[in-house]
Amino acid sequence: MSSKRRPQRGSHATPARSVATANSARPRVASPELAPASPAPDAAPTSPGAVPIAAEAEPQALVVSHRFDPGPGGAPPYTATIRLTGRRRGVVGAPGSEDAFSTTETVVGVVPGSDPMSTTTWVYGIASGEWDVTAEVIGPERARAANPTALSAVGWSWRRWAMVGVAGPAKTRWALTAPLAAAPGVMTGSFLAAATIALLGAVAAQPLFLTHHGVSVGPAILASVLAMIIGVAGAKAWYMVLKGPSRATLREGWSVDGFLVSAPVVAVVTGLLLGVPTGGYLDAIAPTIFLAVAVGRVGCFLTGCCAGRITTGPGIWSSDRRVGARRIPAQLIESAVGVTLSILTSALVLGRVAQGTGLVFVGSVVLYAVVRQGLLRLRAESRRFSWRRADRGPAAA
């Protein structure tokens, strides 16, 4: 559970006659993505790839997505540079600094031979209104050859599961709502909804297994609720350790590892204080934990966090919130692992295998932790281990 990276505001938007480089403050990463501009010390959060905004400017933003062709296969991954220029409609005479902009976006690790991609850009520090925006590839040569004309503006069709063309000018929105603008393949708020359903569903399902093990439901549910609250805080803390403490990581991003470490500890301690038998309780909650993992990872997939690596092989078109492409569905694979472990542990608990020992819980968590290490290698921003980041270049599988 991680969320996919978000908006930041800095100084003023760049006038059309100059070019702001949007990727200079960020190193290249494992998958194609748009690197953000460096925020000012007193800046509020902005979106990746954003053109900065001055503190005195109107809080307006523009969010635009464009289709990008990675070119034919058979070549190694490359880095593409896209220049976006915009001019506000209705401007008479020379445009002011808030009536035009020009910026570049760097897309790292483009995999030739994959499906057409989308890139999404956030622009701040501009005047309210309708804008004509042009996006064109300026390098390298093979990227220009694959995209010889201006890139097409696109939106997303969930029914067709595909990009669709967008006609007409782009319209500004209130800057504070810009992070909520959905990029192609991204369903805003889906992770929060899935996580809520997952946790509530886990609590609702626990009485079935608790009573089967003869564990008092009331105290056990209380222990579970407290464990979930602390577990969510643990997930946030673990994410901040992995990514580095900042306002951005405090606002967004979670790590399931932190939940799986902190929640059971709190559950056991609380259970002991309430007289709940530890072994039976842990075994009884094991199926519900993996059910929550299964549901939560679907939310990750729809919201664009924990995205898989871009591939030329079997995959599903999805997004990391900024770059949409055919990707290994790492989140859905982990969801399937959660479903499998939930079914397996349910059978063991209902079959009273090693009843009351806690072995079902311990064994399933260890198995999940081992499998998860392999799943992390499928991610765009991969880590060799749950506790250590290790960005790698993209693979064409």
C-alpha positions, 0 to 999 in steps of 0.5 A: 500500500503505497501511494503512488507521489504527489503535488507541490507548489513552488514559484511562478509559472514560466512564461512561454518564451522560456523553458523550465526543466521539470525533472532536474530535481529528481534522479531517474527511476525504475519506470517512466515517470514525470519528475517534479520541479523542485519546490520552494522552501515555503511551498505547499504540496504540488503535483509531479511535473508541475510548473511552480506558482507564486504565493501571490498568484491566483490558485489556479491549475491545469491538468493535461494528459497526452498520448505518447507512442514508445516506438517499435520494439527491439531497442533498449529502453530510453528517456524521452523529453516532451515540451508543453506550451500553453496560451490562455484563450482570449488574451489580447496582445502579448501574453503576461506571465500567467497567460502562457507557459512552456515547460519540459517533461522527462519520461525515463525508461520508455520501453519500445514495443509496449502499448501507447502510453499517456503522460500527465502534467500539472501546471500551476501559476496560471490565470483562470480560463481556457487554454490551448496546450501543445505537447511535442516530443523534442528528443531523442530522435527515435522518440521524435520518429515515433511521434512526428506530430504534436501529441494528442490530448487524451482522457480515459474510458473505463468502459473500453479500458482505453485512452480516448481523445479529448477535443477542445481547450483545456480548462483550469481548476482550483489549484487545491483540487488539482491532485484529485484530477484523474489521470488515464487509468486512475480512479481517484479515491479508490484506494481509500474506499478499498482500504475502508472496505477491507478493514471493515470487512475483516472485522465483520468476518472475524466472529465466524472464526473466533467462535469456531475457536471458542474465543470470546468475540467482544474482547477479541474484536476490541483488540482487533480494532485497536490493532488496526488503528495502530497498524495504520499508523505503523504503515504510515511510519514504515512508509516514511522510513522507506521514502524519507520523512517529509510533508509529502510522505506524511500526507500520502503513502502507506506500507503494508509491511508496517501494518503487518509488523505493528498490528499483530503486536498490538493485538497480542498485547491487548488480547492478553490484557483482556484475557483473550487466548493468544494462539486461538485469536491469532489463528482466527484472524489470519483469514481476515488479514489476507482478505483485507490484503486482497481487497486493498491491493485492488484499490492500489491498482485502481489508484495507481500506487505500487504500480508494476513495471512497464512490459512488452509481454503480458500485462494490463494497461494501468498507471502510476498516476503520471505515466500510463502504460502496459504494466505487469499487474503487480498489485493484482498478483498480490491481491490473488496471493491474498485471496489464496492465503485467505482461503487456505487459512480459512480451511485450516482454521475451520478444520481445526488444524493445530487449533489454539497454537497460533501456527496457522497465523505464523506460517501464513504470515511468513509465507506471505512475507517470502512471496512478497519479496518476489512481488516487489521485484515486479514493481516499477519502483522496486525494492529488493526487500520490504525494508530497503529501497532499490530502484532498478531500470525497467525490464521488457518482459 
